[in-house]
Amino acid sequence: MTTPTTSTAISSRCSRLKGSCDRLSERCSRLVPCFLADPVRRSSLGLKVALLLLHLVFAGTVFLLDSNLLQEHWLNATYLLLFVLTLVQYFYTSGSSPGFVIDAMRAENGTHATYINMSRASMQSASKNGNLTSSANSNQLGRSNSMNSSSWLKLVMDLYPPGPPGRSWTCTSCNIVQPPRSKHCHDCDKCVLQFDHHCVWLGTCIGKGNHCRFWWYIFEETILCTWTGLFYITFLRSRVLKAWWKAFIAAMLLTALVFCFIFLILLLLFHSYLVLTNQTTYELVRRRRISYLRGVPERVHPFSKGICRNLYYFCCSKESTFNLEAVPTMEELEARARPYTCIDIMSCRCC
């Protein structure tokens, strides 16, 4: 039986331990308030840590099982360089902005704000010389402010085909007018330019601003997965006497790598097709739900500029992320739907 003195001591220790835990939690909340208060950022950080550990497990185990790999210095240096580059590309892509509509709207309004400030400065300079009255000054500023507020609406509506719209282009969540190819992401709670999808592993949306970086990350991840799998195959096929548990661990990890390779190569091929045709995953999957794409023939890619120009604009173009694409007219779509002829092939119409 426990005496009253013993129970009192246990309760006091529990209270002290609880107080220490509360102080530690309060200190952590002060240091990293965003991760503890925001469950989305917490889960995103957990996924990043899990992915980093998976890379370390798959890449480190093969060197622990096969000590002969450590003798190939140039091979190890190249593999280590690819390993580091893949992780850097992962964190670089996950931390990059996909291009939000609200940022494009601010950039557009900022251009007009610069014009308004220049107009105001010129009018003030002229008023000092007695060339302008105060009433003319106020009228000019009023017209400038009106232009600033309606510039985004006019810019976006000019990108859609003429005629009565099939739906309201104002996002009900962000309360801003969406340009073509954009969509509201409920995970990021923002409208994304040229929305492709929300990547759970990266913890961010894939859009116009980071689609190219996402493709390069998939490419590097596929090469790294293939190279690591070849290490495991070489170890299993070697005639060196090995313990049964080492062979079992290598076989299990190789099986997991095969599934990862199949997923990565399919994802890489799919996004390569999207790049060559200038499409997004959302446009391909939800094509019939997008009102301005319903009348487009199935085999016509409305935003494609040709294979070569699609690759150039995707990889090498220095245009701003906030440059918006207009929906092609019916005449342009009918011309693209025309069957290819020998003259079209010789003139590289597809490019």
N, C-alpha and C positions, 0 to 999 in steps of 0.2 A: 504493500500500500504506500501511496505517496503522501507524505506529510504536508501540512499547510505551507511549511517553509519551502519545500521543494516546488510545489505548484506556483508559489509566488515568484520564485526565481525563474521558472520556465516562462511565466507570463511576462516578466520584466525583460527577459532576453528576446522574446517574440516582439514586444513593443519596440525595443531598441532596433531590432532587425528591420521591422516595418518602417521605422523612422528613417533608417539609413537608406532603404530602397526609395522612399519618397523623396529624400534629398537628392539621390542620384538621378532619379527621373526628372526632377525639376531642373537640375543642372544640365542634363542632356537636352531638355526642351529649350533651354536658353541658348545652348550651343548650336543645335540644329532644329530650329522650330518648324521649318517647312516640312521636313521628313516625318516628324512625329505628328504634326497636325494634319497633313495631307495624306490620306491613304493611297491616292493614285501615285504620288511620288515615292511613297514607301514601297509599293509593289514594284514600281519601275526600278528602283534601286536594288530590290531583292532579285529581280530577273537579271540585272547586269552582273551582280555578284555570282549568281548561279551559272550564267554563261561563261564567265571568267574561270570559275572552278572546273567546268566541263572541259574547257580547252586545256587547262593544266593537267587534268586527269588523263585525257586521251593522249596528249603529247608527252607527258612525263612518264607514264607507265611503260611505254614502249622502250624508252631508254633505260629504265630500271630493269626490265626483263632481258633486254639484249645489250650486254655490255660492249659487244663488238661495234655497235654504232658509234660509241664515243671515240673510236679511233679514226673515224672519217671526219677530219677537222673541217675541210672545205664544205662537205655536205651538211655538217651540223651548223656551220655559220649561215649557209644559205637558207636552211630550214628555219633557223631561229629568226632570221631577218623576215621571212614570210610570216612567221607566227606573230611577230611584233607588229608588222604592217597590218595584218588582219585585225588585230585587237585595236590598233590605233584608228583604223578605218571604221570599226564598229562604234567606238566612242565618239568619233568625229561626226558620223552620220546621226547617231542618236541625239547628239547635242545641237544639231543644225536645225534651222527653221525650215519648214516645208513651204513657207510663203503664205502668210495669212492675208485674207481679204482686207481686214481692218488696217494692216500695215500699208497695203496698196492704196487704200482710201486716204490714209494720212499723207502718203507721199504725193498723191494727186492734189489734195487740198494744200499741202505745203508749197507746191509749185505756184498755185494761185495766191497763197499767202505772201510769197516773195514778190509776186507782181503787185499785190495790193500795197505792200510796204514801200515798194519803189514808187508807186503812184502817189502814195501819201507824202513821201519825202519830196517828190517833184512839185506837188501842189503846195506844200508848205514853203518851199523855196520860191515858188512863183508868187505866193500870197505876200511874202515879205517885200517883193518888188512891186506890189500893188497891181498885179495882173489878174488876180482872181478874187472874187468876193467869198465871204464865208458861206453863203447859201449854195453857191456852185460847188464849193469844197465838200459840204455835207451830202449833196446830191450824188456826187461822184463816188464818195465812200459808200453810200447806201447801195449803189449799183454794183460796186465791187464785192461787197459782202453777199449780195444776192447771188452773184455769179459764183462765188466761192461755195455756197451751200448747195447749189444745183448742178455744179460741174460734174460731180461723180455720177449722179443720176443720168444726166445727159450722155456722159461717156459710156456708161454701161448699156443703156438702152439702144445706143447706136450700134452696139456689137451684135445685137439680136436681129434676126430677119424681120423685115417690115410686115405689118399686119397686126391684128389683135393678138395679144399674148395668150398662150394656153393656160398660163398660171401666173400668179404673182411672184416676181423674182425677189421679193423681200424676205429675208430669213426671219422666221418667227422667233428664233432664239437670240440672234445677234442684232436684229432690227436694222440690218443694212442690206442694200441691194446687191445681190450676187451676180458677178459677171459669168459668162459662159465657162463651162468646165469646172466650176467650183462647187463645193458641197460643204455642208456643216458637219463637223466631226463631233459626235457627242462625247467622245473620250477626252478630246482636247478642249471641247466647248468653244470652238472657233470655226469660222468658215475658212476653208483651205483652197488656195488657187490650184487648179489642175489636180484635183484630189484623186489619188490613186487608191490608197487604203490606209488604215491605221495599223501599224506593225506593233504587235504586243511585245515581241522580243526587244525591239529598239525603244519602246515606250514613247513613240512619237508618230505623227502622221507622215506619210510619204506623199509629197506633192511636187510642184514645179521647182521649188527651191532645193530639194535634196534627192530627187529621183535618180539623178546621175550618180551621186555618191552611193545610194542604195544599190545600184547595179554593180558598181565596182566592189562593194562589200560582199555581195553574193558571189561574184567572180573569184575574189581572193579566198573566200571561205570554201568554195568548191575545190580550188587548187590545193588548199591546205588539207582538206578532208581526204582528197585523193592521195596525196603524198603520205599522210599518216597511215592510211589503209595499206599502202604499198610497204611501209615499214613492218606492219603487223604480218602481212603475207610473207615477206622475206623471213621474218623470225619463225613463223610456223613451218615454212618449207625447208628451213636449214636442217642439216643433218647433225648438228651439234646436240649432244645429249642434254635434255632439259627436263625439269621437274614437271609432273603432271599438272600441278596447280598453276604453273606459269602458262602452260599451253591452254588450260581452261580459261584463265583470265584473258589471254590474248584472243582466243576464239570469241568470247563474249563481247569484248570491246570491238572486235572486227565486225561482228554482226550488227552492233549498234551503228558503226561507221557506215556500213552498207546502206542502212535505212536513211541515215543522214545524207549520204551521197545521192541517193535516188531523189530525195526531197529537194536538195539543193540544185541538182542538174535540171530537174523539171521547172523549178522556180526561175533558174537562170534562162532557160529556153523561153519560158513564157514571157518574162520581162524583156528579153531580146526581141521577141515578136512585137510587143507593145511599142518598143522604141522604134523599130523599123517602120511601123504603121502610124506612129504618133497617136497612140491611144492610151487610155488608162484602164486599170482594172475595173473601176466603177463604171466607166462608159461601156466597156465590153460586156459586163455582167448585167447591168441595169439599163441597157440601151432602150428597151421598150418603155421604160418608166420616165426617161428624159424626154420632155415634150418636144424640144427642138431637134431631136434625133429620130423621132418616130417615122417621119416621112422619108428618111434616108434609106436607100436600098441596102440590103444586108451586106453585100460585098464591097460597098463603097466606104472608105475611111474618110470622113468629112474634113478632118484637120490635117491629113497627110499632105506633105509638100514634095513627096518623092523620097525614095530610100536614102539617097546621098544627102539631101538637104535635111531630112529628119535626123540623120546621124550627126550632121554638122551642128544643127541647133541644139541637139541633146548633149553633145560632148564638148564642142569647141566654141560655141557662140558666146559672146560677151554681153549679150543683151541683158537688161535688168530682169530680175525675177518678177517685177510688177508689170511687165509688158503683157497686155491682155490680147487674146485671140478672138477674132470675130467669127461668128457662125457663117459658113459659106452660103451663098445664094443658091437658089434652085438651078439657075443656069450653070453654075460651076459644078454642082453635084451631078447634073445630067451629063456634062462633058466628061466627068470622071467615070461615070457608069458606062460610057461608050466602050465597046469591045476593042481590044488592041489589034492594030493592023501591023503590017510589015514596016510601014513608014514610022509608026509610033515606036516600034522596037528599035529601029535604026536611029531615031532621034532621041532615044533614051527617055521616053515619056514617063516610065515608071520611076525614073531617078530624079 
